[in-house]
Amino acid sequence: MTGPRIEIVIDELVLRGVAPSDAHAVAAAVEAQLAVLGTRWSAAGGNRYGARDESSRRLPAIDVAPGTPADLGGAVANAVFGAVAPSPGATR
């Protein structure tokens, strides 16, 4: 049996000021960092999340300093995860 999980679905990722040739690398970095954050969240007790909770929201724009596609993707993932994941150990 697998344990509880958090699933994040991003319907649209708008990247302004990013070269079109870097867009896929940024999206891949977002996905990779979200996987890392989800694993850490679970290991820290985030798996105590209660019943399934689905919601849809639009997150505010974030400003990120210039950097590599991996830097940008990581910053986006951190902002998304911080906005939607409950604190580890929180119960509902």
PAZAPA-4460 file (N, C-alpha, C; in steps of 0.05 Angstrom, whole numbers, plus 32768, in hexadecimal, padded with zeros to 4 digits):
% residues 92
    n_x    n_y    n_z   ca_x   ca_y   ca_z    c_x    c_y    c_z   seq   type   mol
   8011   7FE8   8000   8000   8000   8000   8012   8019   8000     1      M     A
   800B   802B   7FEF   801A   8044   7FEF   800D   8058   8003     2      T     A
   801D   806A   800D   8014   807D   8020   8006   8095   8012     3      G     A
   7FFB   80A7   8022   7FEE   80BE   8017   8001   80CF   8006     4      P     A
   7FF7   80DE   7FF4   8008   80EE   7FE3   7FFC   8109   7FDE     5      R     A
   800C   811B   7FD5   8002   8135   7FCC   8007   8136   7FAE     6      I     A
   7FF3   813F   7FA0   7FF4   8140   7F83   7FEF   815D   7F7B     7      E     A
   8001   8168   7F6B   7FFF   8183   7F61   7FFD   8182   7F43     8      I     A
   7FE8   818E   7F38   7FE4   818F   7F1C   7FE5   81AC   7F13     9      V     A
   7FF7   81B2   7F01   7FFA   81CD   7EF8   7FEF   81CE   7EDB    10      I     A
   7FD8   81DB   7ED8   7FCB   81DD   7EBE   7FDA   81F0   7EAB    11      D     A
   7FE5   8205   7EB6   7FF2   8219   7EA5   8009   8225   7EB4    12      E     A
   8020   8225   7EA8   8038   8231   7EB3   8040   8247   7E9F    13      L     A
   803E   8260   7EA8   8044   8277   7E97   805F   8281   7E9F    14      V     A
   8071   8281   7E8C   808D   828A   7E90   8092   82A3   7E7F    15      L     A
   8094   82BA   7E8D   809A   82D3   7E7F   80B8   82D9   7E82    16      R     A
   80C4   82E1   7E6D   80E1   82E8   7E6E   80F3   82D0   7E6C    17      G     A
   80E8   82B9   7E65   80F8   82A0   7E62   80FA   829A   7E44    18      V     A
   8111   8293   7E3C   8115   828C   7E1F   8104   8273   7E19    19      A     A
   80F7   8273   7E03   80E7   825C   7DFB   80F7   8242   7DFC    20      P     A
   8111   8244   7DF6   8122   822C   7DF6   8127   8221   7E12    21      S     A
   8122   8232   7E26   8125   8229   7E42   810C   8220   7E50    22      D     A
   80F5   8224   7E43   80DB   821E   7E50   80D9   8201   7E59    23      A     A
   80E0   81EE   7E49   80DE   81D2   7E50   80F0   81CB   7E68    24      H     A
   8108   81D7   7E68   811B   81D2   7E7E   8110   81DE   7E98    25      A     A
   8103   81F5   7E97   80F7   8201   7EAF   80E0   81EF   7EB9    26      V     A
   80CF   81E6   7EA7   80B9   81D5   7EAF   80C3   81BB   7EBB    27      A     A
   80D8   81AF   7EAF   80E3   8197   7EBA   80EF   819C   7ED6    28      A     A
   80FB   81B3   7EDA   8106   81B9   7EF5   80F0   81BD   7F09    29      A     A
   80D9   81C9   7F01   80C2   81CC   7F13   80B9   81B0   7F1B    30      V     A
   80B6   819E   7F09   80AC   8183   7F0F   80C0   8175   7F21    31      E     A
   80D9   8177   7F1B   80ED   8169   7F2C   80EE   8174   7F48    32      A     A
   80ED   818E   7F4B   80ED   819A   7F66   80D4   8194   7F75    33      Q     A
   80BD   8193   7F68   80A4   818C   7F76   80A6   816F   7F81    34      L     A
   80B3   815D   7F72   80B6   8142   7F7B   80C8   8141   7F93    35      A     A
   80DE   8150   7F93   80F0   8152   7FAB   80E1   815C   7FC3    36      V     A
   80D2   8172   7FBF   80C3   817E   7FD5   80AE   816B   7FE0    37      L     A
   80A0   815D   7FCE   808C   814A   7FD7   8098   8133   7FE8    38      G     A
   80AF   812A   7FDF   80BD   8114   7FEE   80C5   811E   800A    39      T     A
   80D0   8136   800B   80D8   8142   8025   80C0   8146   8037    40      R     A
   80AA   8150   802B   8091   8155   803A   8087   813B   8046    41      W     A
   8087   8126   8037   807E   810C   8041   8090   8102   8057    42      S     A
   80AA   8104   8053   80BD   80FA   8067   80BC   810A   8081    43      A     A
   80B3   8123   807F   80B1   8134   8097   8096   8131   80A5    44      A     A
   8085   811F   809C   806C   811B   80A9   8054   8126   809A    45      G     A
   8059   8131   8083   8043   813C   8073   802F   8127   806A    46      G     A
   8036   810E   806D   8023   80F9   8065   800C   80F6   8078    47      N     A
   800A   8106   808D   7FF3   8106   809F   7FDD   8118   8095    48      R     A
   7FDE   8120   807C   7FCA   8130   8070   7FAF   8121   8071    49      Y     A
   7F9A   812D   8077   7F80   8120   807A   7F73   8117   8060    50      G     A
   7F5A   8119   805F   7F4A   8110   8048   7F52   8120   802F    51      A     A
   7F4B   8114   8019   7F52   8120   7FFF   7F45   813C   7FFE    52      R     A
   7F55   814F   7FF5   7F4C   816A   7FF3   7F55   8175   7FD8    53      D     A
   7F41   817B   7FC7   7F47   8186   7FAD   7F40   81A3   7FAD    54      E     A
   7F51   81B2   7FA2   7F4B   81CE   7F9E   7F59   81D9   7F86    55      S     A
   7F50   81EF   7F7C   7F5C   81FB   7F66   7F62   8218   7F6E    56      S     A
   7F79   8221   7F67   7F80   823C   7F6D   7F94   8247   7F59    57      R     A
   7F94   8261   7F57   7FA8   826E   7F47   7FBB   827C   7F5A    58      R     A
   7FD4   8275   7F57   7FE9   8280   7F69   7FF2   829B   7F5E    59      L     A
   7FFB   82AC   7F6F   8005   82C6   7F66   801F   82C3   7F57    60      P     A
   8025   82D6   7F46   803E   82D6   7F37   8055   82D7   7F4B    61      A     A
   806C   82CB   7F44   8084   82CE   7F54   809A   82DA   7F43    62      I     A
   80AB   82E9   7F50   80C2   82F4   7F42   80DA   82E4   7F4A    63      D     A
   80EA   82DD   7F37   8101   82CC   7F3C   8119   82DA   7F2F    64      V     A
   812F   82DA   7F3E   8147   82E6   7F33   8150   82D6   7F1A    65      A     A
   815D   82E3   7F08   8167   82D4   7EF0   8179   82BD   7EF9    66      P     A
   8178   82A8   7EEA   8188   8291   7EF0   8184   827B   7EDB    67      G     A
   818C   8264   7EE1   8189   824E   7ECF   816C   8244   7ECE    68      T     A
   8165   8235   7EBA   814A   8229   7EBB   8145   8218   7ED4    69      P     A
   8159   820B   7EDE   8156   81FB   7EF7   8151   820D   7F0F    70      A     A
   815E   8224   7F10   8159   8237   7F26   813D   8242   7F25    71      D     A
   8134   8249   7F0D   8119   8254   7F09   8104   823E   7F10    72      L     A
   8108   8226   7F05   80F5   8211   7F0B   80F4   820A   7F29    73      G     A
   810A   820A   7F36   810B   8205   7F53   80FC   821B   7F62    74      G     A
   80FF   8234   7F5B   80F1   8249   7F69   80D3   8248   7F65    75      A     A
   80CB   8241   7F4D   80AE   823E   7F47   80A3   8227   7F57    76      V     A
   80B1   8210   7F57   80A7   81F9   7F66   80A5   81FF   7F84    77      A     A
   80B9   820D   7F8F   80B8   8214   7FAB   80A0   8225   7FB2    78      N     A
   809A   8239   7FA0   8083   824A   7FA5   8069   823B   7FA3    79      A     A
   8067   8229   7F8F   804F   8219   7F8C   804B   8207   7FA4    80      V     A
   805F   81F8   7FAC   805D   81E5   7FC2   8057   81F4   7FDC    81      F     A
   8064   820A   7FE0   805F   821A   7FF9   8042   8224   7FFA    82      G     A
   8036   8229   7FE3   801B   8233   7FE3   8005   821E   7FE6    83      A     A
   800B   8205   7FDF   7FF6   81F1   7FDF   7FFA   81DA   7FF3    84      V     A
   8012   81D5   7FFC   8017   81BE   800E   8013   81C7   802B    85      A     A
   8005   81B6   803A   8002   81BC   8056   801D   81B7   8064    86      P     A
   8020   81C4   807B   8039   81BF   808A   803B   81A2   8092    87      S     A
   8053   8197   8091   8057   817B   8099   804C   8177   80B6    88      P     A
   803E   8162   80BA   8033   815C   80D4   8019   8169   80DA    89      G     A
   8010   817B   80C8   7FF6   8187   80CD   7FE0   8173   80C8    90      A     A
   7FCC   8174   80D9   7FB5   8161   80D5   7F9D   8172   80CD    91      T     A
   7F8B   8165   80BF   7F73   8173   80B5   7F5B   8163   80BF    92      R     A
***
